[in-house]
Amino acid sequence: MKSIQSTFVVILVIFCQTAIAWGPTGHRVVGYVAQQHLTKKASKRVNKILQLYSLEMCGNHMDFIRSDKNYRHMNSWHYVSIPDGLHYDESDKNPKGDVISTIEQIMIELKTKEFTVFESEEFAIMALVHMVGDIHQPLHVGLSEDRGGNKIKVEWFGEKTNLHRVWDTDMIDHLKLSYRELGDHINRDVTPTQVADWQGSSVKEWAAESQKLRSACYDFGDKKNLGYSYSFRHTKTIQLRLEQAGVRLAGLLNEIYG
């Protein structure tokens, strides 16, 4: 029995490592930054609704449940595939849904309090935290032919990985910062003007930003062992996208609860 349980744990860990978006630290940063930009009223209401996790911790829930067959129909909700040169409205839509349509649906259900796709208000908030994070990762608005970089095999300081994971996890973990340390670092000099500008844009505009950024993710040419140089070129982009995700998440929650 212990052997079976151990095997299950190993399989679950492998699944989580290959499937998650932004990684645990990244999603916690998004929730943590959002918490700093909530109104007092929204903060009180949101944290009263959340029973399983705090706002900082709830962003990983959508990845935790992906190993459960009852939630596998949600797998396509974490990303959207848009070909080069096309806008979202011009591209073919996944009939199972995507990250853009999912965020829009969550907002409808949170505003109407009619939870048909999502199980409860708490579940909808946890999904919103996660999906707002996802849409700001450039390779989550990816190319279908390489599954948002998942098929691009590379090394990160000599360790085998893939391009998608480098952006989700490897570059963030390389900073050796807790989610609070990273959140405080990227949030330290954001201005009210930036907050207003970021919160004034639409979900489709967030996706378009990621789509515009994604080509730079492939700037390593034939060099498959990525490290300091690649990290130097892209860490600022990752930090910006995490900050924007947190600020915009706060904007959505303030709109409903503030």
ABEGO torsion letter per residue (X at the ends): XAAAAAAAAAAAAAAAAAABBGEAAAAAAAAAAAAAABBAAAAAAAAAABAABBAAAAAAAAAAAAABAAAAAAAAAABBBBBBGBBAAABBBBAAEBAAAAAAAAAAAAAAGBBAABABAAAAAAAAAAAAAAAABAAABBBAAAGGGAABBBBBGGBBBBAAAAAAAAAAAAAGBBAAAAAAAAAAABBAAAAAAAAABBAAAAAAAAAAAAAAAAAAEABABBBAAAAAAAAAAAAAAAAAAAAAAAAAAAAAAX
